[in-house]
Amino acid sequence: MKRRNFLKTSGIVTAGSLLMAPSTSFGFPVTADKKRIALVGTGSRGPTMWGKSLLEDYNELIEFVGLCDINPGRLSFAREFMGVSCPVFTDFTEMMVKTKPEILIVTTVDATHDEFIVKGMEMGADVISEKPMTTDEVKCQRILDAEKKTGRKLRVTFNYRYGTLFTKIKEILTENRIGRVTSVDFHWYLNTFHGADYFRRWHGIRSKSGTLLVHKASHHFDLLNWWIDSDPVEVHAYGKLEHYGRNNDFRGNKCRSCQYATNCKFFWDITKNDYYMKLYVANENHDGYIRDNCLWREEIDIFDKMAVQVKYANDVQVSYSLTTYSPYEGLTIAFNGMNGRLDSWQDLPWREQDKVNQAERHVKEMEQNAGENREDFDEIVLSDNFGASQMVHVPKIRGGHGGGDRRLKDQIFRGESIPDPLHHAAGSRDGAMSILLGIAARKSIDEGRSVRIEELTDIKPHVTRGR
Ligand SMILES: NC(=O)c1ccc[n+]([C@@H]2O[C@H](COP(=O)([O-])OP(=O)(O)OC[C@H]3O[C@@H](n4cnc5c(N)ncnc54)[C@H](O)[C@@H]3O)[C@@H](O)[C@H]2O)c1
């Protein structure tokens, strides 16, 4: 550590500061009339991120003309929660015909996205879809074909790109600070609460989520594609289910009424969460969706540990892993370049502890309440192959995926005026590439072979990401 030059937070270019340059083609034009929006999928993500908070922040630009879900109970709860008076529908086509939205937002179960994206575009709407765009290569091709045929716009909401740390990494790589990147090590740890939660509901079923290689890792694969700025060409992966699902001696019904509640380390009391009780539990009778289902269910058929090797068209090699039962939630990432290396991490407990000690020891000694006012930051270490290392501090925003949710929405709804020099905006090709990497990894595990991306759809991997 002795050669490191620790830069002051105030002295560095902050992550958002490069968001200033020519406009994106993905932002919806801001016109005098409010955009007519319909939302399909009124579970937890839809009415919050794409409902209530959209109305709070962009009320002068948008109006909701319809909400749709197969569960009528969740649908009316969502309308009340969002504070809107638009009609609600359990039939998607009826909603599209009657309300004629300009923008359709898709926040349903992953494996159903394609149905609404395709139909939505065919019925004249531009579409904003939550990630993952879809869950298999056949559906992916359908979406790409529909976009071409209809001429409508599809935007996939990769909010992670907009996080301050991830934006700063992109900025450093774009500035060529470590020379040409040759390989990347990327490891993501989901903890025993968040990681376990995927196994409580539909995410644990491959036909609904496409496995976590698609549902979760597509976030990470999109970041890799964006950072590396090239397309993946070949994937080899390993994965296994050896912790959750059938890997336990006992299994119950739902946590609420489970006979093993006192001795299951994963017992989760949904009754303490008023929002979940109203959204999910009160509406179980309509469709049997049990939010606090047992994570030891025999039907779970996804992997809970995954290791993926990727070769990119520009010869970058990636080692990626995803763990779902870590004691803490966090990540480590390293880029090896011809001239140096970039290391970063997030939320590693020993570093969090260290940050308090190093950054504030003196202040704490002087001031009793310094800890409460501490400005939080992420860290990047830039090391020159034959020179010094520098610590870069990146201001950290807690909540809303590192502030990414908000910046993503700004760019979509105030798109005309928000520049995009680092190419944060993601369209269908980016959406496709992120899931194709996960689909290829899944196929590789199933078939015990390397899978080429070009086997999957008509998209041809390109050295410079298809530009
Ligand atoms: N970008 C992110 O960080 C992020 C975070 C959370 C969720 N998501 C995505 O948002 C989407 C929704 O996730 P969620 O946590 O709200 O799930 P959820 O289970 O709470 O909600 C999904 C809703 O879709 C409805 N639905 C399912 N099939 C339908 C159909 N055929 N027609 C109409 N409605 C249908 C369900 O009834 C449910 O209300 C997922 O695709 C998920 O991957 C993204």
The ligand as an SDF file (V2000), in Angstrom:
LIG
                    3D

 44 48  0  0  0  0  0  0  0  0999 V2000
  -34.0620   -3.9050  -12.8400 N   0  0  0  0  0  0  0  0  0  0  0  0
  -34.1500   -4.3690  -11.6070 C   0  0  0  0  0  0  0  0  0  0  0  0
  -33.2810   -4.1070  -10.7960 O   0  0  0  0  0  0  0  0  0  0  0  0
  -35.3560   -5.1970  -11.2160 C   0  0  0  0  0  0  0  0  0  0  0  0
  -35.6990   -5.3280   -9.8690 C   0  0  0  0  0  0  0  0  0  0  0  0
  -36.8190   -6.1030   -9.5510 C   0  0  0  0  0  0  0  0  0  0  0  0
  -37.5560   -6.7240  -10.5520 C   0  0  0  0  0  0  0  0  0  0  0  0
  -37.1730   -6.5620  -11.8560 N   0  0  0  0  0  0  0  0  0  0  0  0
  -37.9430   -7.2150  -12.9290 C   0  0  0  0  0  0  0  0  0  0  0  0
  -39.2810   -6.7520  -12.8880 O   0  0  0  0  0  0  0  0  0  0  0  0
  -40.1800   -7.7890  -13.2820 C   0  0  0  0  0  0  0  0  0  0  0  0
  -41.2370   -7.9640  -12.1930 C   0  0  0  0  0  0  0  0  0  0  0  0
  -40.6120   -8.3670  -10.9830 O   0  0  0  0  0  0  0  0  0  0  0  0
  -41.4140   -8.3190   -9.5880 P   0  0  0  0  0  0  0  0  0  0  0  0
  -40.4060   -8.4870   -8.5230 O   0  0  0  0  0  0  0  0  0  0  0  0
  -42.3220   -7.1680   -9.5820 O   0  0  0  0  0  0  0  0  0  0  0  0
  -42.2780   -9.6700   -9.7060 O   0  0  0  0  0  0  0  0  0  0  0  0
  -43.7080   -9.9370   -9.0610 P   0  0  0  0  0  0  0  0  0  0  0  0
  -43.8630  -11.4030   -9.0380 O   0  0  0  0  0  0  0  0  0  0  0  0
  -43.8530   -9.1860   -7.7970 O   0  0  0  0  0  0  0  0  0  0  0  0
  -44.7200   -9.2970  -10.1120 O   0  0  0  0  0  0  0  0  0  0  0  0
  -44.9640   -9.8590  -11.3660 C   0  0  0  0  0  0  0  0  0  0  0  0
  -46.4240   -9.5700  -11.7130 C   0  0  0  0  0  0  0  0  0  0  0  0
  -46.6480  -10.0420  -13.0470 O   0  0  0  0  0  0  0  0  0  0  0  0
  -47.9470  -10.6070  -13.0720 C   0  0  0  0  0  0  0  0  0  0  0  0
  -48.0590  -11.5260  -14.1960 N   0  0  0  0  0  0  0  0  0  0  0  0
  -47.4670  -12.7210  -14.3490 C   0  0  0  0  0  0  0  0  0  0  0  0
  -47.8210  -13.2690  -15.5300 N   0  0  0  0  0  0  0  0  0  0  0  0
  -48.6680  -12.3850  -16.1260 C   0  0  0  0  0  0  0  0  0  0  0  0
  -49.3710  -12.3810  -17.3430 C   0  0  0  0  0  0  0  0  0  0  0  0
  -49.2880  -13.4170  -18.1880 N   0  0  0  0  0  0  0  0  0  0  0  0
  -50.1480  -11.3050  -17.6320 N   0  0  0  0  0  0  0  0  0  0  0  0
  -50.2350  -10.2620  -16.7800 C   0  0  0  0  0  0  0  0  0  0  0  0
  -49.5830  -10.2160  -15.5990 N   0  0  0  0  0  0  0  0  0  0  0  0
  -48.8090  -11.2720  -15.2710 C   0  0  0  0  0  0  0  0  0  0  0  0
  -48.0800  -11.2910  -11.7070 C   0  0  0  0  0  0  0  0  0  0  0  0
  -49.4150  -11.5470  -11.3860 O   0  0  0  0  0  0  0  0  0  0  0  0
  -47.4020  -10.2900  -10.7930 C   0  0  0  0  0  0  0  0  0  0  0  0
  -48.3270   -9.3790  -10.2570 O   0  0  0  0  0  0  0  0  0  0  0  0
  -39.3200   -9.0190  -13.5190 C   0  0  0  0  0  0  0  0  0  0  0  0
  -39.0840   -9.1720  -14.8870 O   0  0  0  0  0  0  0  0  0  0  0  0
  -38.0430   -8.7310  -12.7990 C   0  0  0  0  0  0  0  0  0  0  0  0
  -36.9170   -9.3510  -13.3980 O   0  0  0  0  0  0  0  0  0  0  0  0
  -36.1030   -5.8050  -12.1870 C   0  0  0  0  0  0  0  0  0  0  0  0
  1  2  1  0
  2  3  2  0
  2  4  1  0
  4  5  1  0
  4 44  2  0
  5  6  2  0
  6  7  1  0
  7  8  2  0
  8  9  1  0
  8 44  1  0
  9 10  1  0
  9 42  1  0
 10 11  1  0
 11 12  1  0
 11 40  1  0
 12 13  1  0
 13 14  1  0
 14 15  2  0
 14 16  1  0
 14 17  1  0
 17 18  1  0
 18 19  2  0
 18 20  1  0
 18 21  1  0
 21 22  1  0
 22 23  1  0
 23 24  1  0
 23 38  1  0
 24 25  1  0
 25 26  1  0
 25 36  1  0
 26 27  1  0
 26 35  1  0
 27 28  2  0
 28 29  1  0
 29 30  1  0
 29 35  2  0
 30 31  1  0
 30 32  2  0
 32 33  1  0
 33 34  2  0
 34 35  1  0
 36 37  1  0
 36 38  1  0
 38 39  1  0
 40 41  1  0
 40 42  1  0
 42 43  1  0
M  CHG  2   8   1  16  -1
M  END
$$$$
